[in-house]
């Protein structure tokens, strides 16, 4: 039987996975979603950037649509009751089959809510964008996180607003 870990450890591991995913998947690249300049005008970057509260509501709605109670997870984006205006994340430990199914169903709901999936994000980390926001979703199992019990995984959604062309974060 594996050792139990707390939500704090899960969040730390999630942030490590998120940071690695940003670097490995090129999440911050300026390449349009479609990968070609001809599709750039249709990209959500041209659309208005949603507020942080809208991003949070989208992720929560996607989790609920996937049958996951958002209360089973946690976030690192609220400190002392103050929400970070430039990010929202959600992370929980679930049984691996439940986590994988939830990520797929939540992704479909996110697309319905206007998030565009980046086809370059296939595999371990799925990438989405909406306005200046970028969202990564991942399922990480006990093979990558030995602190988890066999059969458990972390399901993570992390959204970050990128700086606008003027250099200011548009997170109002």
N, C-alpha and C positions, 0 to 999 in steps of 0.2 A: 504494500500500500504506500502510495506517495505521500510526501509531507504536504500539509495544508499551507496555503499562502493567503495573505490578506489582500484586500483591494488596493492598498498602497503599493505592494509589490507588483500586482497586475498592471497598475497604471504606469509604474516605472518601466516595466517590460514593454508595455504598449508604446510608450514614448520612444524607446530604443528602436523598436520595430518601425515606427513611423519615421524616425530620422533616417534610418537605413533605407526605407522605401523611397523617401524623397530623393535621396542621393542616387539610388540605383535605378529609379524609374524616370528621372528627369522631370519630376512633377512641376518644377518651376520654369520649365523651358517656355520660350515664347512661341513655339510651333503651334499652329492652329490645331484644333481638335481633329480635323480631317487629315492633317498632315500635309496639306497643299495650300498654297496661297489662294487658289481659286475658291476654296471653301471658307476662307477667313471671314468674308463678309457675313456668312451665316453663323459664325461662332457666337457663343453666348457672351464673349468679351464685349461685343457691340451692344449687348443688352444691358439694362440697368443692373448694377450689383445689388443683390439682396442684402438686407440687414442681418446682423448676427442672430437676432431673434428669429428671423425667417429661416435661416440655415438650421438653427436648433430645432425649430418646429418641423422642418422637412425630415431631419434625421429621426426625430421621435416618432413622427407619423410613419416613416418607413419601417422602424422597428415594430411598431404596433401592427402594421399590415403583415409583417413577417411572423406575428404571434409571439413576439418577445416583449415582456414587460420592461419598459425603460428603467424602472426602479431597481432591477436586479444588477444594473451596472453602475458605473460612476464616471465622473469627469474630473479633469485637472484644470479646467478652464474657468473655475469659479474659486476665488480666494477671498475669504472674509465676507462672503455674500456679494462680492463684486464680480460680475462677468467680464472676462477678457473680451474686448470688442473685436479682436482680430482672429479668434479661433473658437472652435467648439469641438470637443471630443467626447466619445462615449466608449467604454470598455467594460466587458464582463466575461466571466468564465462560464462556459456552457459545455454541455456534452458535444463532442465533435460533430456528429451528424446534424444536431440541432443548429449548431453555429454555421455550418456550411449551407444548410437549407435557408437559414435566416438571411445570410448574406446575399444569396441569390434573389430571394423574394424582396428583400429591402432594396436591392439594386433596381429591380423592376419598378418599384414604387418611386424611387428617386428619379428615375427617367420620366415617369409619368408627371412628376412634380417639376420638371423642367431641367433637371441635371443631365448634362450630356456626357455619356461614357466615352472615354478615350480608348480606342481599340488597342493602343500600345500598352495599355495597362492590364492585359490578360494575364491570368495566372494567380500567383500568390497575392498580389496587391491589385485591386481594381481601382482605377482612377476616374474621377468625374470632375466636371467643371460647370459653374454657373456664375456668370459675370466674372468678377475678379476672385471668386472663391474657388479653391481646389479641395477636393475631398478624396481621401483614400479609405478603402475598406479592406480589411484583411481578417483571415482566420489563421491563428498560429497554434499549432498543436504541441503536445508534450515532447515531441522529437526536437523542437527548437527551444522550448522552455521546459527544462527538466524539473522545475519546481511544480509543474502541473501533474496531476494524477493521470495515469494512462487512460485514454478515452476522453479527456477534457481538452478544451481549446479556449483561446481567448478570441472573442469577436470584437473588432475595433472599427470605429468610424472616426476619422479625424479630418476636420475641415479647417482650412487656413485661408485668410484673405491675403492676396498678393498686393503689393504696392501698385497703385494706378500709374499710368504713364507719367503723371506729374510728380511721382515719388511719394505721395501721401497714401496711406492705407484708407481705402473707402469702406469703412466698416460702420457707418452710422446707421 
